[in-house]
Amino acid sequence: MSAQAPATAPPRRGELDALRVLVVLGLVFFHAALVFATEGDYYVQNTETTEAITILAGCAVVWAMPVLFLVAGLGARYSVSRRGAGRFARERLVRLGVPLVFTMVVLNPLPQWLRLRAADPEYHESYWRFLPRYFTVHLDLADFPFFVDGEHFESGHLWFVLLLLAFCLLLAPVAERLAAGGDRAAEIVARRPALLLLPVLPLALINVPLGMEENYAAWHHWAYLVFFLYGFALAGDERIRAVMRRLARPLGLAGVVLFAACSPGFMTLDDPFTDRTPLALVTRALFSAAGWCLVVAILGLLDRPRAPAGPVMRYLGVAALPVYVLHQPVVVALAYGVVGWSAPIVVEYAVIVAGSLVVIFALYEGLVRRTRLTRFLFGMRTAPTNALSP
């Protein structure tokens, strides 16, 4: 597939839209669960916690965010094909940059303020007095792309959007050459399917020496570039898709075994993410290999003929980015009001999840998608507001 505009657009892959929706909605369940985790430093922590959350979270982080970056890379390939590299870069700068800035300025101060209130019952500073401290920032040009930093300022859950924007802008100048190289690589991998495992090497070379980062869903943030570039260069090629379909089951089994092999390191080490002990280094290498195998297996297993997406899936597909933008401030705000209850964990968790979903979609349906301005601020295309319009 050339980077030049094709004569006809490729058919939309409904399984990728469904996977993206699954991960985004799953983040509501995931972040609500972190309220009850024994480890970590989520904004609001319940007094009663359970270690089961840590185990379940590990089963999600090994594949979920890598899948989002890979699907985003595939979408970037189609976008470059339609628009050309220059228009692609401008479009991504608006569609990702605007909600990024809007969220960091308008929405992200709330979770940070609630963190302070939850951690210290004696903290009574008003939200408006806290805001100047939130916006007290400095620049760290060495920490690309997280240039802006401060004691309370953060990109928060928008780290995904910030990284994706950076990857897209880095990609644009070399998009055509990378697409051509991907075509040649696809031909080679089709003849030697074992080469599909080759990306494990750069993933391990990033995660093992540099360490993994809890703030970025357990992977080192540059490891996501591997998934993004694979999505751009190879994942849409029919020859690669055929290899992934053929190897999906053995790679899925390998991924499960490799992830299980990580358990001794994650369960016994004080800090398996950054320790330099032999066990920590091996654990991170196994995690890298497990993540790659599971992502490829998931894509291969889901790549089957299916009926066109129904109206609900089309609605959720369009809502994915606004839901992602809204979900964490809403989850944190509801959790702040729930954790003081004298109720079982399962009850508190169910209330946070159900309440968050109701509030998120009420905001989306009643506010975000209703005006050109709010659609623009949340990265949506300006379009009619028919309830089920894509």
Secondary structure, DSSP 8 states (H G I E B T S, - for coil): --SS--SS-----HHHHHHHHHHHHHHHHHHHHHTTBSSS--SS--SS-BTHHHHHHHHHHTTHHHHHHHHHHHHHHHHHHHH-HHHHHHHHHHHHHHHHHHIIIIITHHHHHHHHHHH-TT----HHHHHHHHT-EEE-TTSTT--EEESS---GGGHHHHHHHHHHHHHGGGHHHHHHHHHHHHHHHHH-GGGGGTTHHHHHHHHHHH---GGGTTS-TTHHHHHHHHIIIIIT-HHHHHHHHHHHHHHHHHHHHHHHHTHHHHHH-S-TTT--SHHHHHHHHHHHHHHHHHHHHHHHHH-S------HHHHHHHHHHHHHHHHHHHHHHHHHHHHTTS-S-HHHHHHHHHHHHHHHHHHHHHHTGGGSHHHHHHTT-------TT--
